[in-house]
Amino acid sequence: MKRLLNISFLLMMFILFGCHNKKTPDNIWGIRPTEATETGFAQQQFPKQELKPVAVAPGQTVPGTFRPDLVAVEESGANMVSMTYPSTSYGIIQIDKAMPREVRLKQPFDYSIRITNLTDATLTNVIVTEALPNGFELIGANPSAQKEENKLVWKMDLFHPKTTNQITVSGMGTSMENLENITTVSYAVQVRANVKIVQPKLELVVKAPSTVLLCDPIPLEFVVTNLGNGSAQNIRIVNTLPAGLQTIDGKSEVVYDIGTLIAGQSQQFSTQLRATRTGIFINKAVVSSASGLMAESAAIVTTVCQPRLTMVMTGPSKQYLDRPLDYEITVNNRGDGTAKNTVIENAIPAGVTSVEATSGANLSGTKLIWQLGTIEPEASKRVRVSYVPTKAGTVTNTASVTAYCAEAATAFMQTFVTGLPAVRMDVIDLEDPIEVGRNTTYIITVTNQGTAADTNIRIVCSLEDKVQYVSSAGETAGLLMGNTINFAPLHSLAPKAKAVWRVVVRGVRPGDVRFKVTMSSDQLARPVEQTEATHLYE
């Protein structure tokens, strides 16, 4: 048969539970139900026990008055009281306290206090206080409690939803008075409001080639990124260009108004610059926002180069006709940039023939053209060409070289071409042998086998005493002086031309005679002598 607990005990519980402290709600946050708290309570979830009013036997009355949410029950032979605060219809905390119905004097016993969070919210600053009556000697408590005079105090910073904490108190009665252990609890309900703290962070990366030619556009790329965790508004990129660099339309500054970048977002922009001179340029850009964020790109170093071509032509300053004119043409790149699409052109001089050149030369009209390709800085390339002059005079050989982004270079050389006279003299007698008293004729022929005229050609003939001078004739008139015939000088004998003189003599005594001829000219360093033998007989 179920027994009712002492009415005074129940009333005392009613009074105590009506004294909960309500605190201002704070931020709501939770913990796993099985996680231990700092107070040492092991919080576990339990299905909520359904509490029913105690059945009263017919004719039996219960002294005093019960609140509807305060019910006395019997559980496993123990007295148990349960209370839901503030009411059973919207309960927040339920306290279940189980004590033995009776104990012996100075006999240790245990009783338990179970506190359950009935809500879906985390309660904070939960304080459980157990007032110990006179005549009760405390042996211990689990979890341990703070001892304040005749009270035990347990504090829980967090009391998680739908969890139950159990307290076990050990002690014994030291007097014959009834023990009234009074339990109170206070708590606060958390209301959590999250305010996210953000900090956007800008990063700017600028990319440009490290080396370009003066004639090339310079591609410039900007990448701005928000590396922070909040949005950045009214973002602007400003790139003030160093002297010597400008935009394609001639501006000295690059500006981009971007707007807003959310966290993690990037935007990319590109433009082209041009250099007005060669040199090394250091470029930086700055990105900023309306809220004062600012970032500077790393320094970008760009070297603007230009090839510089020089040309040298070597060859003979003087040459004879019919001899080849050999020229060597050398191109050097004295600049700091690569010479691309290098081309040499050599105009074929007038008055030459038999053109020969090194491999790669192409004949285009009156020009020889070499496609040399690329010449690196401080490198060189050379070609050779050979001509054969067809006439005397000055031959002027001219060449030029061009390359991408380089100024053209030229070279020329003049060669004085002259002929080389080469006169040859032949002397013969038309009749040999001759009878004494008869005549024979000597023919003197001078041929210019060279390529230039020979001048002031002089012929001198010497007679021996076995012959007698009869007459002379030829290109110039002859004059007999003793046994010597001097012909007047021949002013000029053109290349491949011939001059002929004749001397007639009569034999006067038998024997072998010698007809001696001496030739001299302006181009001959030494006279030329020739003797023709004639036999005279009776």
Buried (B, 14 or more C-beta within 10 A) or exposed (E): EEEBBBBEBBBBBBEBBEEBEEBEBBEBEBBEBEEEBEBEBBBEBEEEBEBEEBEEEEEEEEEEEBBEBBBBBBEEEBBBBBBBBBEBEEBBBBBBBBBEEEBEEEEEBBBBBBBBBBBEBBBBBBBBBBBBBEBBEBEEBEBEBEEEEEBBEBBBEBBBBBBBBBBEBBBBBEEEEEBBBBBBBBBBBBEEEEEEEEEBBBBBBBEBEEEBBBBBEBEBEBBBBBBBBBBBEEBBBEBEBBEBBBBEEEEEEBEBEBEBBEBEEEBEEEBEBBBEEBBEBEBBBBBBBEEEBEBEBEEBEBBBBBBBBBBBBEBBEEBBBBEBBBBEBBBBBEBBBBBBEBBBBBBBBEBBEEBEBBEEBEEEEEBBBBEBEBBEBEEBBBBBBBBBBBEBBEBEBBBBBBBBBBEEBEBEBBBEBBBBBBBEBBBEBEEEBBEBEEBBBBBBBBBBEBBBBBBBBBBBBBBBEBBEBEEBBBBBEBEBEEEBBBBEBBEBBBBEEBBEBBBBBBBEEBEEBEBBBBBBBEBBEEEBBBEBEBEBEE
